């Protein structure tokens, strides 16, 4: 018979934000509001180009996904940023297509 080493947490509420792909926050960049979601390394399956530094984000690297909070924002409006590049977004000049 298997041992039950872990305590069962049946009373813990289900966090729908985490199960749907991560917690989404709303942050300002420039004069606009943006939705920001952190992606774990396991959730990154292909190369992306960071608009902050114009360098590649390889598969398996944790990063953030950013899209406009206002207006019509589709999949084509999402941008994948290195986390440090997004954190320094107001201190650096970007040559990407986000501004």
VOGU-3710 file (C-alpha; in Angstrom, 3 decimals, decimal comma):
1> xxxxxxxxxx> 0,000/0,000/0,000  1,456/3,427/-0,948  2,241/5,925/1,771  0,490/9,260/1,908  3,342/11,613/2,808  1,632/14,755/1,666  -1,244/16,451/3,285  -4,282/16,765/1,071  -5,531/20,300/0,432  -9,056/19,666/-0,777
11> xxxxxxxxxx> -10,245/22,901/0,792  -7,797/25,089/-1,194  -9,598/27,291/-3,755  -8,721/26,867/-7,412  -6,808/29,845/-8,822  -8,225/30,210/-12,338  -5,625/32,812/-13,358  -2,780/30,371/-12,730  -4,499/27,458/-14,407  -5,231/29,569/-17,489
21> xxxxxxxxxx> -1,566/30,347/-18,092  -0,344/32,678/-15,377  -1,371/35,745/-13,465  -2,029/38,742/-15,690  -1,176/42,191/-14,332  -1,843/45,637/-15,787  1,158/47,978/-16,112  1,914/51,327/-17,730  4,417/51,797/-20,527  4,694/55,117/-22,293
31> xxxxxxxxxx> 1,230/56,641/-22,361  -0,612/53,318/-22,537  -1,756/50,467/-20,305  -0,516/46,942/-21,030  -1,437/43,477/-19,818  1,653/41,563/-18,670  1,913/37,815/-18,096  5,032/36,007/-16,924  5,908/32,846/-18,846  7,926/30,076/-17,241
41> xxxxxxxxxx> 10,702/28,369/-19,123  8,500/25,309/-19,611  5,840/27,495/-21,235  8,186/28,940/-23,854  8,349/26,631/-26,834  9,971/28,681/-29,614  12,272/31,636/-30,352  10,961/35,187/-29,938  12,601/38,553/-30,637  12,653/40,913/-27,641
51> xxxxxxxxxx> 11,641/44,456/-28,710  13,668/45,910/-25,833  17,090/44,655/-26,898  16,412/43,085/-30,318  17,956/39,818/-29,070  16,501/36,328/-29,265  14,533/34,744/-26,433  15,379/31,047/-26,818  12,923/28,235/-26,055  12,832/27,355/-22,371
61> xxxxxxxxxx> 13,816/30,842/-21,130  11,391/32,546/-18,729  10,133/35,902/-20,034  7,043/38,155/-20,126  4,295/38,480/-22,724  2,839/41,981/-23,147  -0,244/43,151/-25,074  -2,320/46,370/-25,156  -4,976/46,704/-22,461  -7,107/49,143/-24,450
71> xxxxxxxxxx> -8,666/48,763/-27,855  -8,720/45,663/-29,977  -5,714/43,550/-29,091  -5,258/40,242/-30,835  -2,525/37,650/-31,012  -0,585/39,823/-33,459  -0,360/42,591/-30,826  1,455/40,437/-28,246  5,158/41,032/-27,684  7,575/38,734/-25,857
81> xxxxxxxxxx> 10,162/40,567/-23,738  13,106/39,430/-21,627  12,060/40,081/-18,036  14,993/42,499/-17,346  14,265/44,361/-20,600  10,611/44,827/-19,601  11,635/45,964/-16,109  13,966/48,574/-17,672  11,522/49,625/-20,416  11,320/53,282/-19,319
91> xxxxxxxxx> 15,106/53,666/-19,074  16,034/52,417/-22,527  15,207/53,306/-26,101  13,438/50,513/-27,950  13,704/49,966/-31,667  10,951/47,358/-31,679  7,347/47,715/-32,765  5,768/48,264/-29,344  5,880/52,068/-29,176
//
